[in-house]
């Protein structure tokens, strides 16, 4: 294979880099340095990183090179990963987007960071998050147009992957904080089924909603990351049984059964976004191996946003009561949410949890035997101008509430030539089935094998 330039290495996907690293065609230090150079060129415009120590990154890469030379490296040996700044890292601060935790170093690794390190990955740095992974935005800009929003909570991870500063990155979603940034930044964002990725030693905001996921520039990279960070083995019997069940994770010889959904927040989407999804449904009907039909959800799903809001506000009020009481270094947005949450009674919260469970079962029953995949809008259009802009309502939080796996497909462009996506989802725990469907679309040219570098328009 021809030698690759630093720019080529920065633009490469994880699944392109790993064979080069394992064959020692390139070194981990070369890959890491190429990404550090990309960051040096672009970070002053994009602001994707909240902590970066080039010397630490290169020391990790040097250790990876020693393992690669000895043949003792794991499956991700030498691969740089971006870490959303709500995951504990033993050798870097975990500041959670809040001045309250400036320079706080927990001294341990989150479970998912541990899994990545065990696989040999390099933790390149910590990416920007919204304050406490909620709504008050950080400084990150959209790589496709710097005056437009990148999405909130996992913004740094999405923008860093889109701008070729890092091939893959960790994110989390409590409402839409993986799918929305992926949509606006034009990358793959994968939110696995609730409960499949451990949340030990990371910021907790809501017990029944917080979900760990990943950003990547192709489907194979997202699948590789998921397979590394998910729970495994007989100690996790539900995941072990279902994720290894061919009847749940494969379709066999029959066509894919695909539903195109307008969803409860259809009227909040821009007309051009509505038309994009309608046209995408027509395009899917031409893809070999697909049976595509329009789908309408039961009326009960119109209550999903209210249920989510009750759970979200009350949980935040519980977990951030000390910060709320101090009333210092907390944004007005966060303070307002906790204020609302304090007005939610225990009985109202418990009722909302019951309704969440009922809705999740209803969606599973609705999908079972009827649809393998549902296609929906990721966001109601392209990114909005102004880093303080408030997102349009969308359907993302419904699928988070129901715990199903979702994945952003970077397939649309808006009137300003900015990206936005379609999201696909499947039954809870049918994560590998969902990823295989995305691979099917990739193989048929519906999505690309590597997202192009944005233009960094001022």
Phi and psi in degrees as a GROMACS rama.xvg file:
@    title "Ramachandran Plot"
@    xaxis  label "Phi"
@    yaxis  label "Psi"
@TYPE xy
-64.1276  150.016  UNK-2
-62.2839  145.801  UNK-3
-107.489  139.973  UNK-4
-77.5215  163.88  UNK-5
-55.2106  -39.295  UNK-6
-64.9534  -38.4836  UNK-7
-61.5347  -42.8571  UNK-8
-65.8056  -38.726  UNK-9
-65.7436  -30.9489  UNK-10
-87.0078  -10.2558  UNK-11
-73.8085  150.45  UNK-12
-83.0575  168.682  UNK-13
-60.8539  -41.9459  UNK-14
-74.9309  -13.8368  UNK-15
-83.9684  -37.6019  UNK-16
-73.1133  -40.307  UNK-17
-61.1679  -43.0794  UNK-18
-62.4996  -35.2504  UNK-19
-65.7057  -40.7105  UNK-20
-67.614  -45.1316  UNK-21
-68.9731  -30.3768  UNK-22
-85.5678  -6.42558  UNK-23
64.4821  27.5602  UNK-24
-68.4367  -29.8731  UNK-25
-134.628  160.499  UNK-26
-99.985  159.06  UNK-27
-61.6838  -35.8764  UNK-28
-64.5039  -38.4831  UNK-29
-64.8533  -42.7619  UNK-30
-63.7775  -47.4441  UNK-31
-63.0768  -41.289  UNK-32
-65.2761  -37.8199  UNK-33
-61.2409  -40.6007  UNK-34
-71.3622  -39.2888  UNK-35
-61.7791  -36.7908  UNK-36
-66.3312  -39.9943  UNK-37
-63.0194  -41.9255  UNK-38
-62.049  -43.6246  UNK-39
-60.1151  -34.5013  UNK-40
-74.2117  -33.0693  UNK-41
-118.511  -16.5403  UNK-42
-64.3327  -33.0472  UNK-43
-64.5692  -19.2192  UNK-44
-94.9921  -36.781  UNK-45
-99.3134  -35.6732  UNK-46
59.5301  53.9469  UNK-47
-87.6921  -18.0813  UNK-48
-114.146  136.959  UNK-49
-103.569  -19.873  UNK-50
-149.045  128.886  UNK-51
-147.854  125.24  UNK-52
-124.715  94.3122  UNK-53
-55.7012  -37.1027  UNK-54
-65.0132  -41.4991  UNK-55
-63.4637  -43.1237  UNK-56
-61.0478  -42.6569  UNK-57
-72.0464  -31.4566  UNK-58
-64.6667  -41.6533  UNK-59
-62.0889  -41.4539  UNK-60
-64.9919  -38.7539  UNK-61
-63.8975  -40.1889  UNK-62
-63.9254  -39.722  UNK-63
-61.711  -40.6763  UNK-64
-61.8009  -37.0634  UNK-65
-65.2078  -40.4581  UNK-66
-66.5497  -40.2784  UNK-67
-63.2471  -40.3558  UNK-68
-65.642  -34.2527  UNK-69
-87.0845  -7.25689  UNK-70
73.4539  24.9284  UNK-71
-113.06  12.4712  UNK-72
-79.0525  149.393  UNK-73
-76.4074  -177.056  UNK-74
-68.6447  -18.5949  UNK-75
-109.975  20.4605  UNK-76
-57.8721  121.387  UNK-77
87.8232  -1.24191  UNK-78
-83.3811  121.719  UNK-79
-75.7106  140.239  UNK-80
-130.589  138.946  UNK-81
-89.3753  140.056  UNK-82
-119.049  116.177  UNK-83
-56.0481  137.628  UNK-84
-79.5459  44.3937  UNK-85
-124.769  -2.40204  UNK-86
-95.0848  132.781  UNK-87
-62.6388  139.731  UNK-88
-135.763  130.802  UNK-89
-68.5941  -24.3277  UNK-90
-117.411  9.91133  UNK-91
-142.019  153.595  UNK-92
-64.4232  154.458  UNK-93
-125.837  102.728  UNK-94
-108.829  -12.1941  UNK-95
57.2037  28.1869  UNK-96
68.5232  16.4152  UNK-97
-125.249  134.496  UNK-98
-64.4934  -19.4024  UNK-99
-60.6816  -33.8762  UNK-100
-107.366  24.4067  UNK-101
-56.0765  127.226  UNK-102
67.9942  11.279  UNK-103
-69.4788  125.226  UNK-104
-117.36  112.632  UNK-105
-72.0347  -25.0178  UNK-106
86.3671  4.06239  UNK-107
-142.743  171.152  UNK-108
-104.45  141.426  UNK-109
-60.0825  154.853  UNK-110
-57.1146  -41.4542  UNK-111
-68.3771  -35.4784  UNK-112
-65.1049  -41.2938  UNK-113
-58.7958  -46.2628  UNK-114
-59.6333  -41.4481  UNK-115
-66.0923  -42.4544  UNK-116
-63.6734  -40.1407  UNK-117
-62.1304  -29.6882  UNK-118
-82.7517  -2.58874  UNK-119
96.7891  3.10873  UNK-120
-69.9767  155.093  UNK-121
-100.056  127.634  UNK-122
-83.4909  101.334  UNK-123
-67.4243  -39.5294  UNK-124
174.231  -178.228  UNK-125
-103.859  132.175  UNK-126
-96.6315  154.184  UNK-127
-63.716  138.635  UNK-128
-127.963  161.208  UNK-129
-65.2432  160.873  UNK-130
-53.3559  119.077  UNK-131
51.7104  29.6173  UNK-132
58.0537  33.5227  UNK-133
-110.232  -112.476  UNK-134
-118.732  -27.5707  UNK-135
-67.7868  115.229  UNK-136
-72.3375  153.922  UNK-137
-87.0616  -166.909  UNK-138
-85.7061  -0.574404  UNK-139
-65.5078  138.708  UNK-140
-106.071  156.273  UNK-141
-71.8789  123.189  UNK-142
-61.5813  -21.2438  UNK-143
-83.0683  -23.072  UNK-144
-162.986  113.877  UNK-145
-67.9878  -16.1903  UNK-146
-95.0904  9.70984  UNK-147
-113.299  153.719  UNK-148
-70.2552  149.546  UNK-149
-98.7873  4.06169  UNK-150
92.5625  159.169  UNK-151
-91.8628  -96.0223  UNK-152
-47.6069  -49.6282  UNK-153
-99.1578  31.5107  UNK-154
-59.9638  -43.8401  UNK-155
-63.4909  -40.9535  UNK-156
-64.4508  -45.0957  UNK-157
-64.3873  -46.1564  UNK-158
-67.4681  -38.2432  UNK-159
-63.7556  -40.5596  UNK-160
-68.8261  -43.3499  UNK-161
-62.1971  -37.5306  UNK-162
-87.6396  9.66735  UNK-163
60.3801  36.6731  UNK-164
-89.9988  -22.0006  UNK-165
-159.39  142.626  UNK-166
-74.8103  -32.8923  UNK-167
-143.51  156.535  UNK-168
-154.459  154.154  UNK-169
-84.1394  145.944  UNK-170
-143.917  176.588  UNK-171
-139.425  158.143  UNK-172
-138.96  127.211  UNK-173
-113.056  -27.0468  UNK-174
-129.376  -72.3644  UNK-175
-141.714  26.6723  UNK-176
-81.3474  1.67947  UNK-177
-105.444  -49.6431  UNK-178
-65.777  -43.9139  UNK-179
-64.2172  -51.7212  UNK-180
-60.4827  -37.6347  UNK-181
-62.2148  -41.0564  UNK-182
-61.1057  -51.0493  UNK-183
-69.169  -30.2214  UNK-184
-96.1612  -5.98099  UNK-185
75.7778  37.9294  UNK-186
-128.067  173.293  UNK-187
-75.0458  129.764  UNK-188
-126.185  125.416  UNK-189
-120.675  117.753  UNK-190
-104.841  108.718  UNK-191
-68.3658  175.138  UNK-192
-59.7407  143.504  UNK-193
-57.5325  130.48  UNK-194
96.3549  -8.09242  UNK-195
-86.2296  -19.4243  UNK-196
-118.114  125.837  UNK-197
-66.8408  148.059  UNK-198
-113.413  18.4462  UNK-199
-65.1613  135.235  UNK-200
62.0976  45.6343  UNK-201
-141.624  164.242  UNK-202
-59.583  131.123  UNK-203
-110.115  131.362  UNK-204
-117.891  -40.4403  UNK-205
-142.668  127.842  UNK-206
-64.9419  -34.5641  UNK-207
-102.756  7.09496  UNK-208
-126.521  -39.9063  UNK-209
-54.8402  126.327  UNK-210
-136.527  132.793  UNK-211
-89.2342  136.304  UNK-212
-147.743  -164.092  UNK-213
-141.261  158.811  UNK-214
-118.071  143.603  UNK-215
-156.835  175.523  UNK-216
-108.683  1.09554  UNK-217
-153.458  169.486  UNK-218
-68.5126  -39.8501  UNK-219
-61.5799  -37.3177  UNK-220
-65.0184  -42.17  UNK-221
-62.8172  -41.8241  UNK-222
-65.0545  -40.0633  UNK-223
-62.6648  -44.3461  UNK-224
-64.6542  -45.3191  UNK-225
-58.8453  -44.7902  UNK-226
-66.0612  -23.443  UNK-227
-81.3388  -38.6192  UNK-228
-98.959  -7.67877  UNK-229
-78.8526  163.63  UNK-230
-72.3195  151.71  UNK-231
-143.809  156.618  UNK-232
96.1236  172.265  UNK-233
-73.0117  -10.8212  UNK-234
-70.6571  -12.7264  UNK-235
-121.564  74.8359  UNK-236
-62.2357  -38.7555  UNK-237
-65.1503  -51.0746  UNK-238
-62.3025  -42.7049  UNK-239
-60.7915  -43.197  UNK-240
-70.9798  -50.0535  UNK-241
-73.3325  -41.9001  UNK-242
-68.9327  -16.7161  UNK-243
-106.597  14.2662  UNK-244
-97.8605  110.238  UNK-245
-58.1273  -30.5205  UNK-246
-66.7816  -24.9588  UNK-247
-95.3099  -26.8661  UNK-248
-109.181  -2.11066  UNK-249
-136.514  150.375  UNK-250
-98.53  -12.0127  UNK-251
74.2907  -141.424  UNK-252
-88.9184  -8.75131  UNK-253
-81.0868  166.235  UNK-254
-70.8114  159.174  UNK-255
-70.2978  134.605  UNK-256
-99.1055  110.328  UNK-257
-119.9  131.033  UNK-258
-111.272  137.007  UNK-259
-103.225  121.108  UNK-260
-114.05  131.844  UNK-261
-85.6919  -36.0797  UNK-262
79.3507  166.217  UNK-263
-61.8352  -26.6717  UNK-264
-103.179  24.5505  UNK-265
-57.6367  -42.1733  UNK-266
-68.8359  -16.7726  UNK-267
-84.4767  -12.6667  UNK-268
-77.3723  150.257  UNK-269
-64.6331  146.988  UNK-270
-54.2999  -38.2644  UNK-271
-67.4828  -31.2591  UNK-272
-71.8237  -40.9793  UNK-273
-58.2233  -45.5961  UNK-274
-65.49  -35.7371  UNK-275
-61.608  -42.275  UNK-276
-69.2699  -39.9425  UNK-277
-60.1531  -45.7938  UNK-278
-65.7102  -35.196  UNK-279
-65.3194  -38.9797  UNK-280
-59.6335  -41.1059  UNK-281
-64.6368  -39.451  UNK-282
-65.2839  -38.8792  UNK-283
-64.1665  -30.7771  UNK-284
-65.2079  -17.3415  UNK-285
-94.2903  -5.51326  UNK-286
-79.8141  130.087  UNK-287
-59.6378  140.407  UNK-288
85.5206  10.4316  UNK-289
-117.845  136.738  UNK-290
-110.453  114.33  UNK-291
-115.864  134.722  UNK-292
-144.088  160.76  UNK-293
-79.4296  149.099  UNK-294
-133.352  143.992  UNK-295
-124.072  129.347  UNK-296
-81.1112  155.302  UNK-297
-60.1087  155.503  UNK-298
-59.0246  -26.0823  UNK-299
-59.4102  -25.356  UNK-300
-73.8866  -11.881  UNK-301
-67.4679  -15.7574  UNK-302
-91.933  -1.32067  UNK-303
-60.9911  -40.5073  UNK-304
-65.4352  -38.1832  UNK-305
-68.0126  -40.5563  UNK-306
-63.0577  -47.7915  UNK-307
-58.692  -43.8452  UNK-308
-61.3031  -40.5799  UNK-309
-63.8831  -46.6943  UNK-310
-64.8004  -46.4422  UNK-311
-61.3187  -51.527  UNK-312
-65.1364  -43.0402  UNK-313
-67.738  -40.0487  UNK-314
-65.7395  -41.934  UNK-315
-64.3913  -38.5562  UNK-316
-62.0376  -35.5145  UNK-317
-71.2802  -48.6967  UNK-318
-75.5673  -21.4575  UNK-319
-118.664  30.1944  UNK-320
-66.265  -33.8125  UNK-321
-70.178  -43.407  UNK-322
-63.3352  -37.9152  UNK-323
-65.2337  -42.6258  UNK-324
-65.3328  -38.223  UNK-325
-69.0174  -34.0694  UNK-326
56.713  35.276  UNK-327
-131.702  145.015  UNK-328
57.5978  26.7662  UNK-329
-119.627  134.838  UNK-330
-68.6893  155.898  UNK-331
-58.3702  -34.6562  UNK-332
-61.4027  -48.3136  UNK-333
-65.0243  -40.7026  UNK-334
-62.784  -40.1994  UNK-335
-64.8641  -40.2862  UNK-336
-63.6408  -45.7209  UNK-337
-64.7617  -36.9504  UNK-338
-59.4873  -45.9715  UNK-339
-61.7979  -43.507  UNK-340
-62.579  -33.6553  UNK-341
-66.0955  -20.1739  UNK-342
-87.3324  -4.90126  UNK-343
-88.3046  122.738  UNK-344
-76.3616  164.032  UNK-345
-60.7536  -40.6026  UNK-346
-62.9878  -42.0194  UNK-347
-64.9299  -40.1414  UNK-348
-64.0826  -46.7178  UNK-349
-63.7672  -37.3832  UNK-350
-64.7585  -39.494  UNK-351
-63.6603  -38.5906  UNK-352
-63.9764  -39.8713  UNK-353
-63.1072  -41.0193  UNK-354
-69.4891  -33.6952  UNK-355
-60.8817  -48.3082  UNK-356
-61.6508  -42.4099  UNK-357
-63.5373  -41.647  UNK-358
-67.6188  -38.6557  UNK-359
-62.2359  -42.7478  UNK-360
-65.8549  -37.404  UNK-361
-65.2978  -41.3766  UNK-362
-65.1802  -41.0808  UNK-363
-62.3863  -43.1444  UNK-364
-64.319  -37.3162  UNK-365
-64.9506  -40.23  UNK-366
-79.8483  -34.5821  UNK-367
-58.9944  118.767  UNK-368
77.2518  -1.79085  UNK-369
-115.074  -47.5479  UNK-370
-133.925  133.726  UNK-371
-80.1538  -39.414  UNK-372
-139.285  140.289  UNK-373
-115.999  138.208  UNK-374
-112.083  132.52  UNK-375
-142.926  166.594  UNK-376
-72.3675  137.277  UNK-377
-72.214  -46.5389  UNK-378
-136.282  165.766  UNK-379
-78.9189  13.0456  UNK-380
154.901  -168.666  UNK-381
-74.3128  173.601  UNK-382
-60.1826  149.874  UNK-383
-92.3932  154.522  UNK-384
-80.9318  144.448  UNK-385
93.5972  118.554  UNK-386
-66.7155  -11.2752  UNK-387
-97.9984  6.70773  UNK-388
-63.6614  149.526  UNK-389
-97.3929  131.199  UNK-390
-61.649  150.905  UNK-391
-66.7558  151.073  UNK-392
-62.7767  144.806  UNK-393
-146.881  -173.457  UNK-394
-94.6804  0.220006  UNK-395
-53.295  -45.0762  UNK-396
-69.1595  -20.2008  UNK-397
-62.9535  -44.7666  UNK-398
-75.4798  -28.198  UNK-399
-67.0417  -45.4347  UNK-400
-56.7602  -37.8898  UNK-401
-88.5063  -4.61147  UNK-402
74.9648  17.4851  UNK-403
-88.87  155.879  UNK-404
-74.0648  137.085  UNK-405
-133.63  152.82  UNK-406
-145.044  129.623  UNK-407
-81.5354  129.981  UNK-408
-102.397  118.023  UNK-409
-79.365  83.1417  UNK-410
-120.897  -9.6788  UNK-411
-117.256  157.188  UNK-412
-129.776  139.29  UNK-413
-90.607  -174.568  UNK-414
-63.9926  -21.3832  UNK-415
-93.6133  9.84552  UNK-416
66.2783  23.3867  UNK-417
-92.9282  147.659  UNK-418
-76.4381  154.116  UNK-419
-154.167  167.218  UNK-420
-125.539  169.801  UNK-421
-103.938  138.596  UNK-422
-106.72  144.87  UNK-423
-115.717  146.171  UNK-424
-144.126  164.045  UNK-425
-139.795  -174.195  UNK-426
-60.6165  150.659  UNK-427
-56.8459  134.527  UNK-428
78.5982  -2.07534  UNK-429
-88.343  45.7303  UNK-430
-66.443  -43.6186  UNK-431
-69.87  -32.396  UNK-432
-61.6993  -44.695  UNK-433
-61.8445  -44.8071  UNK-434
-64.3487  -37.9538  UNK-435
-66.0744  -36.4752  UNK-436
-63.8347  -42.8368  UNK-437
-61.9653  -37.349  UNK-438
-63.8777  -37.9704  UNK-439
-61.0059  -42.6311  UNK-440
-66.2448  -38.6042  UNK-441
-64.1048  -42.2398  UNK-442
-64.9964  -25.9534  UNK-443
-98.9093  14.1563  UNK-444
76.9645  12.5833  UNK-445
-75.3768  -36.778  UNK-446
-126.391  154.438  UNK-447
-81.8377  165.657  UNK-448
-87.149  -8.34042  UNK-449
-161.865  121.356  UNK-450
-66.7951  136.352  UNK-451
-72.5243  152.174  UNK-452
-65.1028  130.099  UNK-453
-65.5709  170.323  UNK-454
-89.7007  -10.7444  UNK-455
52.8554  51.2194  UNK-456
-70.4069  133.178  UNK-457
